[in-house]
Amino acid sequence: MINGDFISLHDINKVYHTTAGDFVALQDVNVCFQRGEFVSVVGKSGSGKSTLMNMITGIDKPSSGEVIIADQPVHKFSETAMAKWRGKNLGIIFQFYQLLPVLTLLENVMLPMQIAGVFPPEEHEVRAHELLARVGLADYAHKRPHSVSGGQQQSTAIARALANDPPILIADEPTGNLGTLEGENIIKIFEQLSEQDKTIIMVTHDNELADRAQRVLMLKDGILTKESHNGKVNGGCK
């Protein structure tokens, strides 16, 4: 168990240099997340939400500042080290599911285990069945994505994100293509995972769903402008 802040972003600035000039995507962002915390990040398009997530996932690196996760300075990792770390520590859930259409739901969930090698091969299928059952899809394991609903595809994506038992889940607009009931079911899964000590960080445009999280962060023009729910300041850092 990590004591104190589990994920800490200190003085993060991200500047993209373009032919049209410099674009500041994040400016002086300080924010922290605890183990088992469910946090939503809101803001208009272009506010910096995706860039913030890219700092945590290591898809991009800050122009200045530090990203410390479980005492590891991930912003300093090489691409190879980052890919290995990401495979074991992060589960990423996309708005458009990103399931492979030629694979069954079971095979989609098994794939991250086969890539990362966290679990021995003989455990992959059993674990994938368990994860599908966990999200209510035990009877759909051998179906392909096109034959199930959008909510079931997103539930499969959550099961896949949990394949290597990562402590962190990043969800990018996970309910954006779902109906109200399906979106509600996804949020309930996130709430349950948070209770099981998973740290959930969800980007969303839906303020009503955002309010279901334990904490809401608001970005505007790359600046962390507001935080609600628990009254902490400085992005929840201890």
N, C-alpha and C positions, 0 to 999 in steps of 0.2 A: 504494500500500500504506500502511495506517495503522500508525504505530509505536505501541507500548504498547497500552493498553486500547482495544478497538474499541467496546464497549458498556460504559458505566459508569453505575451507579445509586448515587447518593450520598445517604445519610441520608434514605431514602424513607419517608415516612409517608403513609398514606391512611386518612382517617376519613370514614365516611358518616354523615350526620346524618339520623336517622329520628324518627318520632313516639314510638318506644319508647326513644329515647336515642341516644347516639353509639355507632357500631360501628367499632372499629379493625381494618381489614383488613390493613394492613401497618404494622410498627413498626420504625423505625430500621434499615432494610435497606440494606446496602452490598454490592454484588455487581458483578462485572465479567466480561466475556466477551471472548475473543480471536478474531481471524480464524481460520477453519478449525477452530474448536472445536465439539465435539459434547457438549452438556451436557443432562442430564435434571434435571427438577424434580419432586420427589415430596412427598407430604403428603396427609393426609386431606381429605375434602370440607370446605370452609370454612377451610382452612389459609392461603389467600391465593395459591394458585398462579395462578388465573385473573387475579386482580388484578395480580399481578406481570407477567404477560404483557401485560395491558392497559396497563401503564406503558411497556413497550417498544414496543408497536404504536401507541401514541398514542390508543387507543380511549378511554382515561381518563387523567386527569392527577393527579399526586400532590398531596396537601394541603400537603406541604412536601418539600423535597429537589430534586435535579436528576437528569435523565435525559440523558446525553450520548452520542450515537452518531456515530462518525466526526467528532468535534469539533463536532458540531451540538447545541445545546441544544433538543432536540425538545419538551421540556415547555413551552417558550415559544411554540411554533408556533401560528398561528391554525388553525381547522378546515380552511380552504381549503389553506393551506400544508402542513398535516399530511397531508391526503388526497393531495396531489401527491407529497409525499415518500414516503409509504407505497407508492404505486403503483410507484415506481421502486426502492425499497430493501428491501421486505419481501415475502416469500411466506408466506401463512398456510394451514396444512393443518388442516382440521377433522375431528373424530371422525366426523361424519355426512356427510362428503364435500362436501355443498353443490354438487353438480353440477346444472346445469339439465337437467331431463329431456327437454325438447323439442329439445335440441341434441345432435349427435353428440359423441363423445369429442374428435374433432378440433376441432369448433367451440367446445367448452368450453375447450380449451387456448388457442385463438386469442383468446377474449374479452378477457382482461386486456391483450393487446397492442393490441387495438382501442380500449380505454378509455384506456390510459396514453400511447400514441403514442411509446413508446421506440424501436420499430423501424418502418421504413417499411412501408406496407400490402402491398407486393409480396413482403415477406419473411415475412409472418405464417403462411401456410399451410405453407411449407417448414419454417420453424422449429418449428411445432406437430408436423409429422410427425417431425422429428428428436427432439423431446422425448418423444413417445410411444414411439419406438423405444428411447430411452434407458432407459425403464422397462419395456421388454418388451412393448409394446402396438402394435407396428407394424402388425399384421394386424387390429387392432380399431378403427382410426381412424374408420370410418364407422358404427360401431354406437352405439346410444344407451345411456345408463347402465343402464336396466332389463334390458338383454340381456347384461350381463356380471356377473361375481362381485363380491362386496364388496371383495376384494383388488385386483381390476382397477379398480374405481371409485376406491379410495384411491390407487392408482398414477397414475391419471389426475389426481387432485387434486394429487399431487406435481408432475406435469408442468405442470399449470396454475400452480402456485405458482412454478415456475421460468421461466414464460413471458417475463418481463421481465428475466431474469438478475439477480435480486436477490442481494445479498451475505448476507442474513439470511433464514433460514426458521424460522418459529414453528409448532410442531406440537402441537396440543391433543388429547391422547388419540388419536393417529393409528391405534393398533392396537386400540382398545377394542371394536370390533365385528367383529374379524377372528379367524379361526382361527389356531392356532399357526404353521402353515407360512406363511400369508399375512402374519402379523405379522413373522415372521423375515425375509421378503423385503423388507418395508418398512424394517426396521432396517438391512439390508444396503445398501439404497439410500442411507439417511442416512449410513452410514459412508463410502460412496464419495463422496458430495457433500462431506463434511467434508474428505476427502483432496484435493478440488478447490477448497479454500479457502472453502467456504460455512460460515457459522456457523449451527449447528443448535441450537435450544433446544426441547426436547421435554418437555411435561407428561405424566405418566403415573402410573397407580396400580399398574402392574406393576413390582415391584421387580427381577424378573429381567431384564426388558427395560431398565430404568433402568441396571442395572449394565453394560450394553453401551456406554454413553456413556463419554467420557473423564473426565467429572466428574459427580458427583451432588450436587444441592443439596436439602436437606430443609427444608420450612417447617412450622411448627406455630404456630397461633394468630397468624399474621401475622409471625412472627419467624423469621429464618434461623437454624436451630438446629444444623445439621450439614452438613459438606461432606466428601466422601470421594473417593478415587482419587489425587489428586496432592499431597495434603498441604498445599496452600496454605491460608492463613487469610485472613480478611477478604474472603470471597467471591471469591477469585481475583484481586483487584485488585493491580496492580503498584505 
